Amino acid sequence: MTLEDLKFPYDREKMRERTRSSPEWLHFGAGNIFRAFPCALAERMLEGEIADRGIIAAEGFDPEIIEKIYRPHDDLSLLVTLCGDGTVKKTPIGCVAESLFVADSVPRLKEIFRSPSLHLVSFTITEKGYAVPGEIPDLGRAPSDAHSFMGQLTYLLYERFSAGGPPIALLSMDNCSGNGDRLAAAVLAYARGWAARGALPQAFIDWLTNEGRVTFPCSMIDKITPRPDERVAEMLRRDGFCDTETVVTEKHTYIAPFVNAEAPEYLVVEDKFPAGRPPLDRVGVIFTDRETVFKTERMKVSTCLNPLHTALAVFGCLLGYTLISREVADPELSALIRRLGYVEGLPVVTDPRIVSPRAFIDEVVNVRLPNPFMPDTPQRIATDTSQKLSVRFGQTVREYISRGLPTEELVAVPLVYAGWCRYLLAVDDSGAPFTPSSDPRYDEMHAHLADISLGDSGNFSEALAPILSDVSVFGLDVTKTPLFARVADYFGRMVSSPGAVRKTLREALRI
């Protein structure tokens, strides 16, 4: 059986024809999370006959995703949902009506953006996708520059403006704080840069900033979607499914004709859609006000999930783990994340009311992270840790300080800070070297500790100060808080000898 043998309860060819001729939803970022979540939502709407059009998928970063996965398989994929009880749900995904690589498809994208039927443009392009260069390139170069995605997007929005400016919502679904605001800031940086040079009219800026015409809703998204796993592929082959080969692209994207993901999922969206929106509320999406979105995001990102994930990532690499699920059974690591979430995080969490923080963290600790069928790795989660510490831990520390709460209660947070510094040595707890996950600040941070080796002793405050004082990494100057001495002490203990990382966890957590 192949993807082309999959059956759908709707006429897929008619859906594709309607979507191409009169598109409503365009999505940028055609990777795994897109197929596991937005596509699954669209599939439910099609199967429930509450929508008759699917999604046009556009990829702006990695052309091999389109060339080697989408095109050879007629834009089809298979979602494999891995439940904690061992059951597996297989969902055919046929809602993608068309797939495009941005740099090769500017004329078609211009046509789509000029279409009045287009109501929603969504994004899963990762946090790095919203970066803006220090100097905005000339307008003439942006549409053909494959590395200037935000410039291309702004150019396409200008096409829509020039076609009469029908209303549109641009919805970031990326797992980063204030995602809609980041998207708006990036687009406006390009638009204002070009307008300042006289390349675009001020009326275009006015259109972009008129919420009756253009909006950038914020959202909170949550669904753990690891890279395609060989054990899942083998299970599919045993069941007679042939399309299982994982492609690793030149840009280090891991993607396959199938996508594996957990069952729990949350998407909370700011309800600002000037042209209306697909009936996503009927398939589980929560639409609410802006402040509630922010509260839900802070609950997840700063307390109930992401900090626990990062703690497991850092210490999992140091302790030789290759699966998150196995870490949760480790007494020291289980104690670490429980203290981090329940003891240190919940007292300062912002309750969004639409989701209970305690119920959310209960599900994370007892159901989601221990799921033995989820092939997620600490090495994947450890990617770009320097970009995550500020939001995932800085908020908690700032809340303790601003509320006058006793910072001596913070044990897990400084352990993670010290653990990440220990991780920067690229030597695990047994003394064996390991390859750190990709991180744009790794080399810079590692250089501060380059003279430190396993077995060294002494006061490491001076070596750690340039790292811990970096507000861009931690969200505050840790050296100016009571945590600094504790982090330096934990780090010193962790480098003292092989096995010292686990020993330090055990002693600090009083296990």
C-alpha positions in Angstrom: 0.0 0.0 0.0 1.2 3.5 -0.9 0.0 7.0 -0.2 -1.7 7.0 -3.6 -3.9 4.1 -2.4 -5.3 6.1 0.5 -9.1 6.8 0.4 -10.9 9.9 1.5 -14.6 10.5 2.3 -14.7 13.6 0.0 -13.9 14.1 -3.6 -10.2 15.1 -3.4 -9.9 16.3 -7.0 -12.9 18.6 -6.7 -11.5 19.9 -3.4 -8.2 20.6 -5.1 -9.8 22.3 -8.0 -11.9 24.6 -5.8 -8.9 25.4 -3.6 -6.6 26.3 -6.5 -9.1 28.4 -8.3 -10.5 30.1 -5.2 -8.1 29.7 -2.3 -9.1 30.5 1.3 -6.1 29.2 3.3 -2.4 29.5 2.4 0.3 28.1 4.8 4.0 28.9 4.8 6.2 26.2 6.3 5.5 22.7 5.0 7.4 20.7 7.6 6.3 18.1 10.1 4.2 20.2 12.5 2.2 21.6 9.6 1.2 18.1 8.5 0.6 16.9 12.0 -1.6 19.8 13.2 -2.9 22.4 10.7 -3.4 19.7 8.1 -5.2 17.4 10.5 -7.5 20.3 11.4 -8.3 20.9 7.7 -8.8 17.2 7.2 -11.4 17.1 10.0 -13.2 20.0 8.4 -13.3 18.4 5.0 -14.4 15.0 6.4 -17.1 16.7 8.5 -18.3 18.6 5.5 -17.9 22.0 7.2 -15.4 23.1 4.6 -15.0 22.3 0.9 -11.5 23.7 0.4 -8.2 22.6 1.7 -4.8 24.3 2.1 -2.1 25.5 -0.3 1.3 24.7 1.2 4.3 26.9 0.5 7.8 26.3 1.7 10.3 29.2 1.9 13.4 27.5 3.4 14.0 24.0 2.2 13.1 23.2 -1.5 13.8 19.5 -0.9 10.7 19.2 1.3 8.6 20.0 -1.8 10.8 18.2 -4.3 11.3 15.0 -2.5 8.2 14.6 -0.3 5.2 16.6 -1.6 5.6 16.3 -5.4 6.5 12.6 -5.6 3.5 11.7 -3.5 0.8 14.0 -5.0 0.9 16.2 -1.9 -0.4 13.3 0.3 0.9 12.2 3.7 0.0 9.9 6.5 -0.4 11.2 10.1 0.6 8.5 12.7 -0.7 9.5 16.1 1.1 7.7 18.9 -1.0 7.3 22.0 0.3 6.7 25.5 -1.6 3.4 25.8 0.2 1.9 22.8 -2.6 2.4 20.3 -1.8 4.0 17.0 -4.2 6.1 14.9 -3.4 6.5 11.2 -5.0 9.5 9.4 -4.7 10.0 5.7 -3.9 13.7 4.9 -5.2 14.8 1.6 -6.1 18.4 2.3 -3.0 19.9 0.6 -4.3 21.1 -2.7 -1.1 22.5 -4.1 2.6 22.7 -2.9 5.0 25.5 -3.8 8.6 26.4 -3.1 8.5 30.2 -2.6 11.6 31.2 -4.6 10.3 29.3 -7.7 6.7 30.2 -7.4 6.5 34.0 -7.1 4.0 34.4 -10.1 1.7 31.8 -8.6 2.0 33.3 -5.1 1.2 36.7 -6.5 -1.9 35.3 -8.1 -3.0 33.7 -4.8 -2.4 36.9 -2.8 -4.4 38.9 -5.3 -7.4 36.6 -4.8 -10.2 38.1 -2.7 -11.2 34.7 -1.6 -7.9 34.3 0.4 -8.9 34.9 4.1 -6.0 33.3 6.0 -2.3 33.0 5.7 -0.7 30.9 8.4 2.9 30.1 9.3 5.1 27.4 10.9 8.5 28.7 9.9 10.2 28.5 13.3 11.3 31.4 15.5 14.3 32.0 13.2 12.0 32.7 10.3 11.0 36.1 11.7 14.5 37.5 11.7 15.0 40.8 10.0 18.5 41.8 8.6 20.2 44.9 10.0 19.8 46.6 6.7 16.7 46.1 4.6 17.6 45.1 1.0 16.3 47.0 -1.9 12.8 46.1 -3.1 14.0 45.0 -6.5 16.1 42.2 -5.0 13.7 40.9 -2.4 11.4 38.8 -4.5 14.2 36.7 -6.0 16.2 36.4 -2.8 15.5 32.9 -1.4 17.0 33.9 2.0 14.7 36.9 2.5 11.4 35.2 3.3 10.0 38.2 5.2 10.9 40.4 2.3 9.1 38.1 -0.1 6.1 38.0 2.2 5.9 41.8 2.3 6.3 42.0 -1.4 3.3 39.6 -1.8 1.2 41.6 0.6 2.0 44.7 -1.5 0.6 42.7 -4.4 -2.6 42.2 -2.4 -2.7 45.9 -1.6 -2.3 46.8 -5.2 -5.2 44.5 -6.1 -7.6 46.6 -4.0 -6.4 45.4 -0.6 -9.0 42.8 0.4 -8.8 42.0 4.1 -6.5 39.3 5.3 -5.3 37.6 8.5 -1.7 36.5 8.9 -1.6 33.9 11.7 1.7 32.7 13.2 1.4 29.2 14.6 5.1 29.1 15.7 6.1 28.1 19.2 7.5 31.4 20.3 6.4 34.2 22.5 4.2 36.9 20.9 4.4 35.2 17.6 1.9 37.4 15.8 3.6 40.5 17.0 7.0 39.2 15.7 5.4 38.5 12.4 3.9 42.0 12.2 7.2 43.6 13.3 9.1 41.8 10.6 6.7 42.7 7.8 6.5 46.3 8.9 10.3 46.6 9.1 10.5 45.7 5.4 7.5 47.8 4.4 8.8 50.9 6.3 12.3 50.4 5.0 11.1 50.3 1.4 8.7 53.2 2.0 11.5 55.4 3.4 13.3 54.9 0.1 10.3 55.9 -1.9 9.9 52.3 -3.3 6.4 51.8 -1.7 3.7 54.3 -0.9 2.7 55.3 2.7 -0.8 54.1 1.9 0.6 50.5 1.9 1.8 51.1 5.5 -1.6 52.5 6.4 -3.2 49.4 5.0 -0.9 47.0 6.9 -1.6 48.8 10.2 -5.4 49.0 9.7 -6.9 46.1 11.7 -10.0 46.3 9.6 -7.9 45.2 6.7 -4.9 43.3 8.0 -4.4 41.5 11.3 -1.6 39.5 12.8 -3.3 37.3 15.5 -1.2 35.8 18.2 -1.6 32.1 19.1 -0.4 29.4 21.4 0.3 26.1 19.8 1.2 22.8 21.5 1.6 19.4 19.9 4.9 17.4 20.3 5.9 16.4 16.8 9.3 14.6 16.7 11.3 13.8 13.5 10.0 10.7 11.6 11.1 7.7 13.6 12.5 4.5 12.1 10.5 2.4 14.6 7.3 4.0 13.3 8.4 3.4 9.8 9.0 -0.3 10.6 5.6 -0.6 12.2 4.0 0.9 9.0 6.0 -1.6 6.8 4.7 -4.5 8.9 1.2 -3.2 8.2 1.9 -3.2 4.5 2.5 0.5 4.0 5.4 1.1 1.6 6.1 4.9 1.7 8.3 5.1 4.7 11.7 6.4 3.7 13.0 9.4 5.7 14.7 12.1 3.7 17.5 14.1 5.4 17.9 17.3 3.2 21.0 19.3 2.7 19.5 21.8 5.2 19.2 19.0 7.8 15.4 18.7 7.6 14.2 15.3 8.6 11.0 14.5 6.8 9.2 11.4 5.4 5.9 10.6 3.6 4.5 10.0 7.1 4.6 12.2 10.2 4.5 10.9 13.8 3.1 12.9 16.6 1.4 12.7 20.0 -2.3 12.8 20.5 -2.7 15.9 22.9 -2.9 19.2 21.0 -3.8 22.7 21.8 -4.3 25.7 19.6 -5.5 28.9 21.2 -5.9 31.9 18.8 -6.6 35.6 19.1 -9.9 36.1 17.4 -9.0 38.8 14.9 -10.0 37.8 11.3 -11.2 40.8 9.2 -12.3 38.5 6.3 -13.7 35.7 8.4 -12.0 32.4 9.1 -12.4 28.7 8.4 -14.7 27.0 11.0 -11.7 25.8 13.0 -13.6 26.3 16.3 -15.6 23.2 15.3 -12.5 21.0 15.2 -11.0 22.0 18.5 -9.3 25.3 18.1 -10.0 27.8 20.8 -10.6 31.4 19.7 -10.4 34.0 22.4 -9.1 37.5 23.3 -5.5 38.6 23.1 -4.8 38.6 26.8 -6.1 35.1 27.3 -3.8 33.9 24.4 -0.8 35.5 26.2 -1.8 34.0 29.5 -2.1 30.5 28.0 1.2 30.9 26.2 3.0 32.0 29.4 1.4 29.1 31.2 2.8 26.6 28.7 6.1 28.3 27.7 7.2 29.5 31.2 5.8 26.9 33.5 3.9 23.8 32.4 5.7 22.3 29.5 8.6 24.1 27.8 10.8 24.5 30.9 10.4 20.8 31.7 11.3 19.9 28.1 14.5 22.0 28.3 15.5 20.6 31.6 15.2 17.1 30.2 17.0 18.1 27.1 20.1 19.5 28.8 20.4 16.7 31.4 19.4 14.0 29.0 22.4 14.8 26.8 24.7 14.9 29.9 23.4 11.6 31.2 23.4 9.7 27.9 19.7 9.5 27.2 18.3 9.4 23.7 14.6 9.3 24.5 12.6 11.8 26.5 10.2 9.1 27.7 13.0 7.1 29.3 14.3 10.2 31.1 11.0 10.7 32.9 11.5 7.3 34.6 14.9 8.4 36.0 14.5 9.3 39.7 16.7 12.4 39.6 15.2 13.8 36.4 11.7 13.0 37.4 12.3 14.9 40.7 13.8 17.8 38.8 10.9 18.4 36.4 8.3 17.9 39.2 10.0 20.4 41.4 10.5 22.8 38.4 6.8 22.6 37.4 4.8 22.0 40.6 7.0 23.6 43.3 8.7 26.5 41.5 6.5 27.3 38.5 2.9 26.9 39.6 3.1 29.6 42.4 3.8 32.3 39.8 1.9 30.9 36.9 -0.7 33.0 35.1 -4.0 31.2 35.0 -5.7 31.7 31.6 -9.0 30.2 32.9 -9.7 28.4 29.6 -7.1 25.7 30.6 -6.2 24.7 34.1 -2.5 25.0 34.7 -2.4 22.1 37.2 -4.4 19.9 34.9 -2.1 20.9 32.0 1.1 20.0 33.9 -0.5 16.8 35.2 -1.0 15.7 31.6 2.5 16.7 30.7 4.2 14.9 33.6 2.0 11.8 33.8 0.9 11.3 30.2 2.7 13.2 27.5 6.4 13.1 28.5 6.3 9.4 29.7 4.7 8.2 26.5 7.0 5.3 25.5 5.8 5.3 22.0 6.9 8.9 21.3 10.3 8.9 19.7 11.3 12.4 20.9 14.9 12.9 21.9 16.7 15.3 24.2 19.1 16.1 21.4 16.2 17.5 19.3 14.8 19.5 22.2 18.3 20.9 23.0 18.5 22.6 19.7 18.8 26.4 20.1 18.7 26.3 23.9 20.3 29.8 24.1 17.2 31.1 22.3 14.8 29.5 24.8 16.2 30.1 28.3 14.9 33.7 28.5 11.3 32.8 28.0 11.3 29.4 29.7 13.0 30.4 32.9 13.6 34.1 33.0 9.9 34.8 33.5 9.7 32.7 36.7 12.9 34.3 38.2 11.6 37.8 37.4 8.2 36.9 39.0 9.9 35.7 42.2 12.0 38.9 42.4 9.2 41.3 41.6 6.8 39.7 44.0 9.4 39.5 46.8 9.1 35.7 47.0 12.0 33.8 48.6 14.4 33.0 45.8 16.0 30.3 48.0 12.9 28.2 46.9 14.4 28.2 43.4 16.5 25.0 43.2 15.5 23.5 39.9 16.0 26.7 37.9 19.6 27.3 38.9 20.2 23.6 38.4 19.1 24.0 34.8 21.3 27.1 34.4 24.3 25.2 35.8 23.4 22.2 33.7 23.4 24.2 30.5 26.8 25.7 31.3 28.0 22.2 32.0 26.5 21.1 28.7 28.5 23.8 26.9 31.7 21.7 27.7 30.4 19.0 25.3 31.5 16.3 27.7 28.9 14.0 29.3 28.7 12.9 32.9 30.8 9.8 32.1 33.6 12.0 30.6 32.8 11.1 27.0 32.6 13.9 24.4 29.3 14.4 22.6 28.2 16.6 19.7 26.1 19.5 21.0 22.8 20.3 19.2 22.8 23.2 16.8 22.6 26.6 18.6 23.6 30.0 17.1 25.2 31.1 20.4 27.0 27.8 21.2 30.5 28.7 20.0 30.4 32.0 21.7 29.3 30.6 25.0 31.6 27.6 24.8 34.6 29.9 24.4 34.0 31.4 27.9 34.5 27.9 29.3 37.1 26.5 26.9 39.8 26.3 29.6 37.6 24.2 32.0 37.9 20.5 32.0 36.2 17.7 33.8 38.0 17.2 37.2 38.8 20.9 37.6 37.9 22.5 41.0 37.7 26.0 42.4 35.5 29.1 42.1 34.1 29.3 38.6 32.1 32.6 39.1 34.5 34.6 37.0 34.3 32.2 34.0 30.5 32.0 34.3 29.9 35.7 34.7 30.1 36.6 30.9 27.5 33.9 30.2 25.1 34.4 33.1 25.1 38.2 32.7 23.9 38.0 29.1 20.4 39.4 29.2 19.7 38.3 25.6 20.1 34.6 26.7 18.6 34.6 30.2 16.1 37.5 30.1 17.9 39.1 33.0 21.4 39.5 34.4 21.7 36.4 36.6 24.9 37.7 38.2 22.8 40.5 39.8 20.4 38.0 41.4 20.8 35.7 44.5 20.8 32.8 42.0 24.3 33.5 40.8 26.2 32.0 43.7 24.0 28.9 43.6 24.5 28.4 39.8 28.3 28.7 40.2 28.3 26.3 43.1 26.2 23.7 41.2 28.4 24.1 38.1 31.5 23.6 40.2 30.1 20.4 41.6 29.1 19.1 38.2 32.6 19.5 36.7 34.4 18.1 39.7 34.5 14.5 38.5 32.8 11.9 36.3 29.4 11.1 37.7 29.2 14.5 39.4 26.2 15.7 37.4 23.9 13.0 38.7 25.4 13.4 42.2 24.7 17.1 42.2 21.1 16.6 41.1 20.6 14.0 43.9 22.1 16.2 46.6 20.4 19.5 45.5 17.0 17.8 45.2 17.5 15.8 48.4 16.7 12.5 46.8 
